[in-house]
Amino acid sequence: MKGLQQQLFLRGIGLNYLDYRGCNQPVPEQVRLGVLQACGIDIENHQSIEQANYQLDVQPWLQPLASCQFSTEKCSSFKVKLAPAQLELQLHWKIHSEDKFLLTGSEPVSKLVETGNYHYQQQRYSERELFLPKLKFGYYQLSVTLQRQTYTGELIVSPEITYSATEDKCWGLSVQLYSLKTAENLGIGDFNDLHQLLENCAAQGAEYVLLNPLHALFDHQPERASPYSPSDRNCLNPYYIHPYTCIDYQRSASAKKLVASEFFRNTLATEKSRAYIGYSQVYELKLKIFIHMYEEFKSTELTVNSDRAQRFLHFCKSHPQLDEYSLWLQTATAQHSYLQDSCFVSYLQWIAQQQLADCQSQCIKLGMKIGLVLDLAVGCAADGSEQSYNQSLFVQQASIGAPADNWAKSGQNWGLPPIDPIQLKAQNYRHFRQLLRSNMQHCGALRFDHIMSLSRLWWCLLNEQYQQQGCYMHYPLEQLMAILTLESQLNQCVIIGEDLGNVTAQLSAAMHQARIYSSKLLYFCRDQQGRFLDTDQLEKHSCMMIANHDVATFKAWWQVDDLQLNEDLALTKSVTLLSAQADRHQEKKQLLSWLQRHQQPRQMHSPYFSVYSAIVTVLAHCEVQLLTIALDDLDDNNLPVNIPGTDQQYPNWRRRYNKSLSEIFNDNNFFTTINDARS
């Protein structure tokens, strides 16, 4: 294999794939070459292509010790690649952990097991493996010496499985935090509302609360509201801060005066009366309070270098990503003096991190087995902070998406630049590690959005000549899974993988082996005849939901309101609507049949919540370990939080809940039934 074909292979650019029907789909050659161009390869320059092939194929064999390699706790080892002249040498090795010496040894190369070989320029290079005493999972510094020449690298030792908080059957709640409606918040749900929600959940027997992504968005463009298109996944959205519980607000006379003003009270009351959040108004109100809080913090803490000021400065020093985030924000918000102040930006991140950490601490105090479940988005926005300080890592001429399926006939483009797997490896997976650590530090579990990204991602080409055609790019699954498993154990964080859609058997097997919870939606748990799967066919080690943020609430599904909404928004044609309504009627019949098979008979015209309660009861009795109830379904809500594939047609990520928390949690019988069935 030579030239372009070798480069396509070495980069993992897919040749074909199985579509949603299980049919093999070849990828046009020009599309694969387009992906190669998007990665910065000049496909017309033969010398450039040969150099790229040399770097990926030959060069690794000329380095005795890789800069980063992987092993397992079960069988610890490392590998070296050696030229013929080195095969008779003595190999000396040392292992350190955080500058602490751990192990050393020496072995003749000739006695090491050969695990691979490579021929280059009439020489046969040999890969040899040296087995070590058992190492606990973690990150290690490794050095090897051959004939007075020392080489260094990193050894990543991974555990077999991810962290487990409980093996018991339990249940929890999923919530879009910004949608919570309380008397205390300032137009969007915040961390104080989360405290109240946790109190209610724990009192009713829930063991966790699954949240939408809390990543930093765009302070200067508040209406960019999608939590799945963030600016920076290493930082928090500061507008989830609840100011009134912060000591800087409590000390600030000017902040209290602002909140007490007639203008503030009237503006806030008008905003909170709306069904959909007006982010621009909310951000403006909260930012004014934050500025007063910050000025109070500077005058009473920073100027005297108090203990609290020192804790803040330590936070800034230990979170170097804040520097990049602040620099990006300064560039993006030249018109706002406070957002130009890196200290102000860091202050808001500090308060947000504290309030989120307090929520997880509360979960522990309440005895919840898992507590907060945070959500890590699959990507970041092309014009956001995370991409700006990792430009060599992200590919700008492509976007993450999905191939055509039964729901999106033209495929999907999510507008998120993909990570180049070659660059990711070249950086020793540093960015991936940092993302996991940033998002695991204040939770009991992490939902990994589109966990298929560990194995492959669909790249849509943005160049007009390709009309957004694309193909799958493959990622180093074994290495990424090892890091995910390791960080899960180090941070004692459960992993839930969102594996809905076109998932490979390889990824499913890796998730099963690592004990990662699979995600299930009841809507999609059916056999080839459309029958809903009986509960004994459901995967035990999974997180089951009836609906999530990308599909209709159960009320809308049962009453067919979602299909009518799609028609009203011109998302379907009238003939398609009639067909969809007929299909839904059959789906409802299948669901009623499923309930009858599980001794929960219902009629076609039963009230939706009666049917919903029966479904929850059946699922609560089954062996699925995590059962997640959507707050949307307890809210009597038929409006979607998001309609995939829309932007301006519908106000995605803005819908408020109908009910207060006290109203939602007043049905003790519903929760008692769940607890009895789960025990």
C-alpha positions as CSV (number, residue, x, y, z in Angstrom):
1,M,0.0,0.0,0.0
2,K,1.5,3.3,-1.0
3,G,0.7,7.0,-1.6
4,L,-2.8,8.3,-0.9
5,Q,-4.3,4.9,-0.1
6,Q,-1.7,4.4,2.6
7,Q,-2.4,7.8,4.1
8,L,-6.2,7.2,4.1
9,F,-5.6,3.9,5.9
10,L,-3.1,5.3,8.4
11,R,-5.5,8.1,9.3
12,G,-8.5,5.8,9.8
13,I,-10.7,7.4,7.1
14,G,-13.6,5.0,6.6
15,L,-13.9,3.0,3.4
16,N,-17.5,1.9,4.0
17,Y,-20.0,1.5,6.8
18,L,-23.3,-0.2,7.7
19,D,-26.2,2.2,7.6
20,Y,-29.2,2.2,10.0
21,R,-30.8,-0.6,8.0
22,G,-27.7,-2.8,8.2
23,C,-26.8,-2.3,4.6
24,N,-23.2,-1.7,3.5
25,Q,-22.6,1.8,2.2
26,P,-19.3,2.5,0.3
27,V,-17.8,5.9,0.7
28,P,-17.0,7.7,-2.6
29,E,-13.3,8.1,-3.1
30,Q,-13.5,11.9,-3.6
31,V,-15.2,12.2,-0.2
32,R,-12.4,10.3,1.5
33,L,-9.9,12.5,-0.2
34,G,-11.9,15.5,0.9
35,V,-11.5,14.4,4.5
36,L,-7.8,14.0,3.9
37,Q,-7.6,17.6,2.6
38,A,-9.6,18.8,5.6
39,C,-6.8,17.3,7.8
40,G,-4.3,19.6,6.0
41,I,-2.9,17.0,3.5
42,D,-2.1,18.3,0.1
43,I,-3.3,15.4,-2.0
44,E,-1.6,16.8,-5.2
45,N,1.8,16.9,-3.6
46,H,3.4,13.5,-3.8
47,Q,6.4,14.4,-1.7
48,S,4.1,15.8,1.1
49,I,2.1,12.6,1.1
50,E,5.2,10.4,1.3
51,Q,6.4,12.5,4.2
52,A,3.1,12.2,6.0
53,N,3.2,8.4,5.5
54,Y,6.7,8.3,6.8
55,Q,5.7,10.2,10.0
56,L,2.8,7.9,10.7
57,D,4.2,4.5,9.6
58,V,8.0,4.5,9.8
59,Q,9.0,7.1,12.4
60,P,7.3,5.3,15.3
61,W,9.6,2.3,14.7
62,L,12.7,4.5,14.9
63,Q,11.9,5.6,18.4
64,P,12.8,2.9,21.0
65,L,10.3,4.2,23.5
66,A,7.0,5.8,22.6
67,S,6.2,9.1,24.3
68,C,3.0,7.5,25.6
69,Q,2.0,3.9,25.9
70,F,-0.7,1.9,27.6
71,S,-0.8,-1.1,29.9
72,T,-3.3,-2.7,32.3
73,E,-3.4,-3.2,36.0
74,K,-4.0,-6.9,35.4
75,C,-0.8,-7.4,33.4
76,S,1.6,-4.4,33.6
77,S,4.2,-4.1,30.9
78,F,5.8,-1.8,28.4
79,K,7.2,-2.2,24.9
80,V,10.3,-1.0,23.1
81,K,11.0,-0.9,19.3
82,L,14.6,-1.7,18.5
83,A,16.9,-1.7,15.5
84,P,19.0,-4.9,14.8
85,A,22.1,-3.4,16.4
86,Q,20.2,-3.0,19.7
87,L,19.0,-6.5,20.1
88,E,22.0,-7.7,22.0
89,L,22.1,-4.9,24.5
90,Q,21.1,-4.8,28.1
91,L,17.9,-2.7,28.8
92,H,17.7,-0.8,32.0
93,W,14.4,0.8,33.1
94,K,13.0,3.0,35.8
95,I,9.5,4.0,36.8
96,H,8.5,7.1,38.7
97,S,5.1,8.4,39.8
98,E,4.8,12.2,40.5
99,D,8.6,12.4,40.9
100,K,8.6,9.6,43.4
101,F,10.9,6.6,42.4
102,L,9.0,3.3,42.4
103,L,10.7,0.5,40.5
104,T,13.8,-0.3,38.5
105,G,15.2,-3.3,36.7
106,S,17.4,-4.6,33.9
107,E,16.9,-7.3,31.3
108,P,18.8,-8.5,28.2
109,V,16.8,-7.5,25.1
110,S,17.3,-10.9,23.7
111,K,15.2,-12.5,26.4
112,L,12.2,-10.2,25.8
113,V,9.2,-11.5,23.9
114,E,8.8,-10.2,20.4
115,T,5.3,-8.8,19.8
116,G,5.8,-7.3,16.3
117,N,8.3,-6.4,13.6
118,Y,8.8,-3.9,10.8
119,H,11.1,-3.9,7.7
120,Y,12.6,-0.6,6.6
121,Q,15.6,0.0,4.3
122,Q,16.8,-3.6,4.5
123,Q,16.6,-3.6,8.3
124,R,14.2,-5.6,10.5
125,Y,13.0,-3.6,13.5
126,S,11.7,-5.7,16.5
127,E,9.1,-4.7,19.1
128,R,9.8,-6.4,22.4
129,E,7.6,-6.5,25.6
130,L,9.0,-6.3,29.1
131,F,6.6,-7.5,31.9
132,L,6.6,-5.5,35.2
133,P,5.6,-6.2,38.8
134,K,1.9,-5.4,39.1
135,L,1.3,-1.6,39.1
136,K,-1.8,0.0,40.5
137,F,-3.8,1.9,37.9
138,G,-2.4,5.4,37.3
139,Y,0.0,7.6,35.3
140,Y,3.7,6.8,35.4
141,Q,6.9,8.2,34.1
142,L,9.1,5.6,32.4
143,S,12.7,5.8,31.3
144,V,14.8,3.1,29.5
145,T,18.5,3.2,28.9
146,L,20.3,1.3,26.1
147,Q,24.1,1.7,25.9
148,R,24.1,4.9,27.9
149,Q,21.3,6.4,25.8
150,T,18.2,7.2,27.8
151,Y,14.7,7.5,26.5
152,T,11.7,8.7,28.4
153,G,7.9,8.4,28.0
154,E,4.7,8.0,29.9
155,L,3.1,4.7,30.9
156,I,-0.6,4.7,31.4
157,V,-1.9,1.8,33.5
158,S,-5.6,1.3,33.3
159,P,-8.0,-0.7,35.5
160,E,-10.3,-3.3,33.9
161,I,-13.6,-1.6,34.7
162,T,-14.9,1.8,35.5
163,Y,-15.9,2.9,39.0
164,S,-19.2,1.6,40.4
165,A,-21.1,3.4,43.1
166,T,-23.7,0.7,43.6
167,E,-24.8,-2.6,42.2
168,D,-28.4,-2.1,43.5
169,K,-31.3,-1.2,41.3
170,C,-32.0,2.5,41.8
171,W,-33.8,5.4,40.1
172,G,-33.2,9.0,39.5
173,L,-34.5,12.1,37.8
174,S,-33.4,13.9,34.6
175,V,-33.8,17.7,34.4
176,Q,-32.9,20.6,32.3
177,L,-31.6,22.8,35.0
178,Y,-32.3,26.2,33.3
179,S,-36.0,25.2,32.9
180,L,-36.7,25.0,36.7
181,K,-39.3,27.5,37.8
182,T,-38.9,28.8,41.4
183,A,-39.7,32.0,43.3
184,E,-36.0,32.4,44.2
185,N,-34.3,32.2,40.8
186,L,-33.6,35.1,38.4
187,G,-35.3,33.8,35.3
188,I,-33.4,30.5,34.8
189,G,-32.9,27.5,37.0
190,D,-29.7,27.8,39.0
191,F,-27.6,26.0,41.6
192,N,-29.9,27.1,44.5
193,D,-32.9,25.5,42.6
194,L,-30.7,22.4,42.2
195,H,-30.3,22.3,46.0
196,Q,-34.1,22.3,46.4
197,L,-34.5,19.7,43.7
198,L,-32.0,17.4,45.4
199,E,-33.8,17.8,48.7
200,N,-37.1,16.7,47.0
201,C,-35.5,13.9,45.1
202,A,-33.7,12.4,48.1
203,A,-36.9,12.7,50.2
204,Q,-38.7,10.6,47.6
205,G,-36.0,8.0,47.3
206,A,-34.0,9.0,44.2
207,E,-30.3,8.2,44.1
208,Y,-29.2,10.6,41.4
209,V,-30.2,13.7,39.3
210,L,-29.1,13.8,35.6
211,L,-28.4,17.3,34.4
212,N,-28.0,18.9,31.0
213,P,-24.4,20.0,30.1
214,L,-23.4,22.9,32.3
215,H,-20.5,24.0,30.0
216,A,-19.7,27.6,29.4
217,L,-21.7,29.1,26.5
218,F,-21.4,32.6,25.0
219,D,-21.7,35.4,27.5
220,H,-21.8,38.0,24.7
221,Q,-24.4,36.1,22.7
222,P,-26.9,34.9,25.3
223,E,-29.4,33.5,22.8
224,R,-26.9,30.8,21.7
225,A,-28.6,28.6,24.3
226,S,-27.8,25.0,23.3
227,P,-25.9,23.2,26.1
228,Y,-24.6,20.8,23.4
229,S,-22.9,23.5,21.4
230,P,-20.7,25.0,24.1
231,S,-17.9,27.5,24.0
232,D,-15.7,25.6,26.4
233,R,-16.3,22.2,28.1
234,N,-13.6,22.8,30.6
235,C,-15.5,25.8,32.2
236,L,-19.0,26.2,33.7
237,N,-21.8,28.5,32.5
238,P,-21.6,31.2,35.3
239,Y,-25.2,32.1,34.8
240,Y,-26.2,29.1,36.9
241,I,-24.8,30.9,39.9
242,H,-27.4,31.9,42.5
243,P,-26.2,35.2,43.8
244,Y,-28.3,35.6,46.9
245,T,-26.5,32.8,48.8
246,C,-23.0,34.2,48.0
247,I,-21.4,36.1,50.8
248,D,-20.3,38.8,48.4
249,Y,-23.9,39.6,47.5
250,Q,-24.9,39.5,51.2
251,R,-22.3,42.1,52.0
252,S,-23.0,44.3,49.0
253,A,-25.4,47.1,49.7
254,S,-25.3,48.2,46.0
255,A,-26.3,44.7,44.8
256,K,-29.2,44.6,47.2
257,K,-30.3,48.0,46.2
258,L,-30.3,47.0,42.5
259,V,-32.4,43.8,43.3
260,A,-34.9,45.9,45.3
261,S,-35.3,48.5,42.6
262,E,-38.7,48.7,40.9
263,F,-37.1,48.4,37.5
264,F,-35.3,45.2,38.4
265,R,-38.4,43.6,40.1
266,N,-40.7,44.5,37.2
267,T,-38.3,43.4,34.5
268,L,-37.7,40.0,36.3
269,A,-41.4,39.4,36.9
270,T,-42.2,40.0,33.3
271,E,-39.4,37.7,32.2
272,K,-40.4,34.9,34.5
273,S,-44.1,35.0,33.4
274,R,-43.1,33.8,29.9
275,A,-43.2,30.2,28.8
276,Y,-39.8,30.5,27.1
277,I,-36.6,32.0,28.6
278,G,-35.3,35.3,27.2
279,Y,-31.6,34.7,27.8
280,S,-30.5,38.2,26.8
281,Q,-32.7,39.7,29.5
282,V,-31.7,37.1,32.1
283,Y,-28.0,37.5,31.4
284,E,-28.2,41.3,31.6
285,L,-29.9,41.2,35.0
286,K,-27.6,38.6,36.5
287,L,-24.4,40.2,35.1
288,K,-25.3,43.5,36.9
289,I,-25.5,41.6,40.2
290,F,-22.3,39.7,39.5
291,I,-20.4,43.0,38.9
292,H,-21.6,44.3,42.3
293,M,-20.5,41.0,43.9
294,Y,-17.1,41.2,42.3
295,E,-16.5,44.8,43.4
296,E,-17.4,43.7,47.0
297,F,-15.0,40.8,46.8
298,K,-12.2,43.0,45.6
299,S,-12.7,45.6,48.3
300,T,-13.2,43.3,51.2
301,E,-11.0,40.2,50.3
302,L,-8.5,40.8,47.5
303,T,-7.2,44.2,48.8
304,V,-6.3,42.6,52.2
305,N,-5.2,39.3,50.8
306,S,-7.6,37.4,53.1
307,D,-7.8,33.7,53.5
308,R,-10.7,33.6,51.1
309,A,-8.7,35.7,48.6
310,Q,-5.9,33.2,48.8
311,R,-8.2,30.4,48.1
312,F,-9.4,32.2,45.0
313,L,-5.9,32.8,43.8
314,H,-5.0,29.2,44.4
315,F,-8.1,28.2,42.3
316,C,-6.8,30.4,39.5
317,K,-3.4,28.9,39.7
318,S,-4.7,25.3,39.7
319,H,-7.0,25.9,36.7
320,P,-4.7,27.1,33.9
321,Q,-7.4,26.7,31.3
322,L,-9.0,29.8,32.8
323,D,-6.2,31.9,31.2
324,E,-7.2,30.7,27.7
325,Y,-10.9,31.0,28.4
326,S,-10.4,34.6,29.7
327,L,-8.2,35.6,26.6
328,W,-10.8,34.2,24.3
329,L,-13.6,36.1,26.1
330,Q,-11.6,39.3,26.0
331,T,-11.3,39.0,22.2
332,A,-15.0,38.1,21.8
333,T,-16.4,40.8,24.1
334,A,-14.4,43.9,23.4
335,Q,-17.4,46.1,24.2
336,H,-17.8,45.0,27.8
337,S,-15.2,46.2,30.3
338,Y,-15.9,43.6,33.0
339,L,-15.7,40.6,30.6
340,Q,-12.3,42.0,29.6
341,D,-11.2,41.5,33.2
342,S,-9.6,38.1,33.6
343,C,-9.9,38.3,37.3
344,F,-13.7,38.9,37.0
345,V,-14.1,36.0,34.6
346,S,-12.1,33.7,37.0
347,Y,-14.1,35.0,40.0
348,L,-17.4,33.8,38.3
349,Q,-15.9,30.4,37.5
350,W,-14.7,30.1,41.1
351,I,-18.2,30.9,42.5
352,A,-19.8,28.5,40.0
353,Q,-17.5,25.7,40.9
354,Q,-18.1,26.2,44.6
355,Q,-21.9,26.2,44.2
356,L,-21.8,23.1,42.0
357,A,-19.4,21.3,44.5
358,D,-21.8,22.2,47.3
359,C,-24.6,20.5,45.4
360,Q,-22.7,17.2,45.1
361,S,-21.7,17.5,48.8
362,Q,-25.4,17.9,49.6
363,C,-26.1,14.6,47.7
364,I,-23.6,12.8,49.9
365,K,-25.1,14.3,53.1
366,L,-28.5,13.2,51.9
367,G,-27.3,9.7,51.4
368,M,-27.8,9.5,47.6
369,K,-25.7,6.7,46.2
370,I,-24.7,8.6,43.1
371,G,-25.8,12.2,43.4
372,L,-25.2,14.5,40.4
373,V,-24.9,13.1,37.0
374,L,-23.2,15.6,34.7
375,D,-23.3,15.5,30.9
376,L,-20.2,15.9,28.7
377,A,-21.1,17.2,25.3
378,V,-19.6,15.5,22.3
379,G,-18.0,18.6,20.9
380,C,-17.6,22.4,21.1
381,A,-18.5,25.3,18.9
382,A,-16.2,26.2,16.1
383,D,-15.9,29.8,17.2
384,G,-15.7,29.2,21.0
385,S,-13.0,29.2,23.6
386,E,-12.0,25.6,23.6
387,Q,-11.4,25.5,19.9
388,S,-9.5,28.8,20.0
389,Y,-6.7,27.5,22.2
390,N,-6.6,24.1,20.6
391,Q,-6.6,25.1,17.0
392,S,-4.0,22.4,15.9
393,L,-6.3,19.8,17.4
394,F,-9.6,20.7,15.8
395,V,-10.4,20.4,12.0
396,Q,-12.1,23.5,10.7
397,Q,-13.2,22.2,7.3
398,A,-15.4,19.5,8.7
399,S,-18.2,19.1,11.2
400,I,-19.4,16.3,13.5
401,G,-22.7,14.8,12.4
402,A,-24.5,11.7,11.4
403,P,-25.2,9.8,8.2
404,A,-28.6,9.6,6.7
405,D,-31.2,7.6,8.6
406,N,-34.9,7.1,8.9
407,W,-35.3,10.3,10.9
408,A,-32.9,12.6,8.9
409,K,-32.9,11.5,5.3
410,S,-30.1,14.0,4.3
411,G,-28.0,13.2,7.3
412,Q,-27.1,15.6,10.2
413,N,-24.5,18.3,10.6
414,W,-24.2,19.4,14.2
415,G,-21.9,22.4,13.5
416,L,-19.1,21.1,15.8
417,P,-15.5,20.8,14.6
418,P,-14.1,17.3,15.0
419,I,-10.8,16.5,16.7
420,D,-8.1,15.1,14.5
421,P,-7.2,11.7,16.0
422,I,-3.6,12.0,14.8
423,Q,-3.1,15.3,16.6
424,L,-4.9,13.9,19.7
425,K,-2.4,11.0,19.9
426,A,0.5,13.3,19.2
427,Q,-0.4,15.4,22.3
428,N,-0.6,12.2,24.4
429,Y,-4.4,12.6,24.7
430,R,-3.8,15.6,27.0
431,H,-7.0,17.4,25.9
432,F,-9.2,14.3,26.4
433,R,-7.7,13.8,29.9
434,Q,-8.4,17.4,30.9
435,L,-12.0,17.2,29.7
436,L,-12.6,14.2,31.8
437,R,-11.0,15.7,34.9
438,S,-12.8,19.0,34.5
439,N,-16.2,17.3,34.2
440,M,-15.7,14.6,36.8
441,Q,-14.6,16.8,39.8
442,H,-18.1,17.7,41.2
443,C,-20.3,14.7,40.4
444,G,-21.0,11.1,41.1
445,A,-21.5,10.1,37.5
446,L,-20.8,11.4,34.0
447,R,-23.0,10.9,31.0
448,F,-20.8,10.7,28.0
449,D,-22.7,12.2,25.1
450,H,-22.3,10.2,21.9
451,I,-19.8,7.8,23.4
452,M,-19.4,6.4,19.9
453,S,-16.9,9.2,19.5
454,L,-14.4,7.0,21.3
455,S,-14.6,4.7,18.3
456,R,-15.6,6.8,15.3
457,L,-17.3,10.0,14.3
458,W,-19.2,11.0,11.2
459,W,-17.4,13.9,9.6
460,C,-19.4,16.2,7.3
461,L,-17.3,18.1,4.8
462,L,-18.0,21.8,4.8
463,N,-16.4,22.6,1.4
464,E,-19.3,23.4,-0.9
465,Q,-18.1,21.0,-3.6
466,Y,-19.0,18.1,-1.3
467,Q,-22.5,19.3,-0.4
468,Q,-21.9,18.2,3.2
469,Q,-21.2,14.6,2.2
470,G,-19.1,12.8,4.7
471,C,-17.7,9.5,6.1
472,Y,-16.7,8.0,9.4
473,M,-13.3,8.8,10.9
474,H,-12.0,6.2,13.2
475,Y,-10.5,7.0,16.6
476,P,-8.1,5.0,18.9
477,L,-10.9,3.2,20.9
478,E,-8.6,1.0,23.1
479,Q,-6.5,4.0,24.2
480,L,-9.4,6.4,24.8
481,M,-11.3,3.7,26.7
482,A,-8.3,3.0,28.9
483,I,-8.1,6.7,29.8
484,L,-11.8,6.9,30.4
485,T,-11.7,3.8,32.7
486,L,-8.7,5.2,34.5
487,E,-10.1,8.7,35.1
488,S,-13.4,7.1,36.2
489,Q,-11.6,5.2,39.0
490,L,-9.3,8.1,40.0
491,N,-12.3,10.4,40.3
492,Q,-14.7,7.7,41.6
493,C,-17.1,8.7,38.9
494,V,-19.6,6.3,37.3
495,I,-19.8,6.4,33.5
496,I,-23.0,6.3,31.5
497,G,-22.4,6.1,27.8
498,E,-25.0,7.6,25.4
499,D,-24.8,4.8,22.8
500,L,-28.1,5.4,20.9
501,G,-27.9,5.3,17.1
502,N,-25.4,3.6,14.7
503,V,-23.0,2.0,17.3
504,T,-20.4,-0.5,16.3
505,A,-20.2,-4.0,17.9
506,Q,-16.6,-3.2,18.8
507,L,-17.7,-0.2,21.0
508,S,-20.6,-2.1,22.5
509,A,-18.2,-4.9,23.5
510,A,-15.7,-2.4,25.0
511,M,-18.5,-0.7,27.0
512,H,-19.6,-4.1,28.3
513,Q,-16.1,-5.1,29.3
514,A,-15.5,-1.8,31.1
515,R,-18.8,-1.9,32.9
516,I,-20.1,1.4,31.4
517,Y,-23.8,1.8,31.6
518,S,-25.5,1.7,28.2
519,S,-28.3,4.2,27.5
520,K,-31.8,3.0,26.6
521,L,-34.9,4.9,25.5
522,L,-38.1,2.9,25.7
523,Y,-39.4,4.4,22.5
524,F,-36.6,2.6,20.6
525,C,-36.5,-0.7,22.6
526,R,-38.3,-2.8,20.0
527,D,-37.7,-5.8,17.8
528,Q,-37.7,-5.9,14.0
529,Q,-41.5,-6.4,14.1
530,G,-42.0,-3.2,16.1
531,R,-42.9,-5.0,19.3
532,F,-41.6,-3.4,22.5
533,L,-39.0,-5.6,24.1
534,D,-40.1,-7.6,27.2
535,T,-38.3,-6.5,30.3
536,D,-36.3,-9.7,30.5
537,Q,-34.8,-8.7,27.1
538,L,-33.6,-5.3,28.4
539,E,-29.9,-5.0,29.2
540,K,-29.4,-5.1,32.9
541,H,-26.3,-2.8,33.1
542,S,-28.0,0.2,31.5
543,C,-29.7,3.5,32.2
544,M,-33.3,3.3,31.0
545,M,-35.4,6.3,30.1
546,I,-38.8,6.6,28.5
547,A,-37.8,9.9,26.8
548,N,-34.9,12.3,26.7
549,H,-34.3,15.9,25.5
550,D,-34.2,14.9,21.8
551,V,-37.6,13.2,21.6
552,A,-41.2,14.1,22.6
553,T,-42.3,14.1,26.2
554,F,-44.5,11.1,26.9
555,K,-47.6,13.3,27.1
556,A,-46.9,14.7,23.6
557,W,-46.1,11.2,22.3
558,W,-49.2,9.7,23.7
559,Q,-51.5,12.5,22.5
560,V,-49.6,12.8,19.2
561,D,-48.9,16.5,19.8
562,D,-45.3,16.2,18.6
563,L,-46.4,15.2,15.1
564,Q,-48.9,18.0,14.9
565,L,-46.2,20.5,16.1
566,N,-43.8,19.2,13.4
567,E,-46.6,19.9,10.8
568,D,-47.3,23.4,12.2
569,L,-43.6,24.2,11.9
570,A,-43.5,22.9,8.3
571,L,-41.1,20.1,9.3
572,T,-43.3,17.5,7.6
573,K,-45.7,17.4,4.6
574,S,-49.4,16.7,5.1
575,V,-49.2,13.3,3.6
576,T,-46.2,12.5,5.8
577,L,-48.2,13.7,8.9
578,L,-51.1,11.3,8.1
579,S,-48.7,8.5,7.6
580,A,-46.9,9.4,10.9
581,Q,-50.1,9.5,12.8
582,A,-51.1,6.1,11.5
583,D,-47.7,4.7,12.5
584,R,-48.1,6.3,16.0
585,H,-51.5,4.6,16.4
586,Q,-49.8,1.3,15.8
587,E,-47.0,2.1,18.2
588,K,-49.5,3.0,20.9
589,K,-51.2,-0.4,20.3
590,Q,-47.9,-2.1,20.7
591,L,-47.2,-0.3,23.9
592,L,-50.6,-1.3,25.3
593,S,-49.8,-4.9,24.3
594,W,-46.5,-4.6,26.1
595,L,-48.3,-3.3,29.3
596,Q,-50.8,-6.2,29.1
597,R,-47.9,-8.7,28.8
598,H,-46.6,-7.3,32.1
599,Q,-50.0,-7.3,33.9
600,Q,-50.6,-3.6,33.4
601,P,-53.7,-3.5,31.1
602,R,-54.7,-0.1,29.7
603,Q,-57.1,1.2,27.1
604,M,-56.2,3.2,24.0
605,H,-58.0,6.2,25.4
606,S,-56.6,6.0,28.9
607,P,-55.3,9.4,30.3
608,Y,-51.7,9.7,29.4
609,F,-50.4,9.9,33.0
610,S,-52.2,6.7,33.8
611,V,-50.4,4.9,31.0
612,Y,-47.1,6.6,31.9
613,S,-47.4,5.5,35.6
614,A,-48.1,1.9,34.4
615,I,-44.9,2.0,32.2
616,V,-42.8,3.3,35.0
617,T,-44.1,0.6,37.3
618,V,-43.2,-2.1,34.9
619,L,-39.7,-0.7,34.3
620,A,-39.2,-0.2,38.0
621,H,-39.8,-3.9,38.6
622,C,-37.4,-5.0,35.9
623,E,-33.7,-5.8,36.4
624,V,-32.4,-2.6,34.6
625,Q,-30.1,-1.0,37.2
626,L,-30.7,2.7,36.6
627,L,-34.2,3.9,35.9
628,T,-34.3,7.6,35.0
629,I,-37.6,9.6,35.2
630,A,-37.7,12.8,33.1
631,L,-38.9,15.8,35.1
632,D,-40.6,16.9,31.9
633,D,-43.0,13.9,32.2
634,L,-43.9,14.8,35.8
635,D,-44.4,18.4,34.7
636,D,-47.5,17.6,32.6
637,N,-45.6,19.1,29.6
638,N,-46.3,18.4,26.0
639,L,-43.8,20.9,24.6
640,P,-40.3,19.6,23.6
641,V,-37.2,21.1,25.0
642,N,-35.5,20.6,21.7
643,I,-36.4,19.5,18.2
644,P,-33.3,18.1,16.5
645,G,-32.6,19.6,13.1
646,T,-34.2,22.9,13.9
647,D,-32.7,26.3,14.7
648,Q,-35.0,29.2,14.2
649,Q,-38.2,27.3,13.7
650,Y,-38.7,26.5,17.4
651,P,-37.2,28.0,20.6
652,N,-35.0,25.1,21.5
653,W,-33.4,25.0,25.0
654,R,-35.7,27.7,26.3
655,R,-38.9,26.1,27.5
656,R,-39.7,26.5,31.2
657,Y,-41.4,23.9,33.3
658,N,-45.1,24.4,34.0
659,K,-45.0,23.5,37.7
660,S,-43.1,24.4,40.7
661,L,-41.0,21.8,42.5
662,S,-43.6,21.5,45.3
663,E,-46.3,20.7,42.8
664,I,-44.2,18.2,41.0
665,F,-43.3,16.3,44.1
666,N,-46.7,16.2,45.8
667,D,-47.7,12.8,44.4
668,N,-46.2,10.5,47.1
669,N,-48.0,7.5,45.8
670,F,-46.2,7.6,42.4
671,F,-42.7,7.7,44.1
672,T,-43.7,5.0,46.7
673,T,-44.6,2.7,43.8
674,I,-41.2,3.2,42.2
675,N,-39.4,2.6,45.5
676,D,-41.4,-0.5,46.3
677,A,-40.7,-1.9,42.8
678,R,-37.0,-1.1,42.9
679,S,-36.3,-2.7,46.3
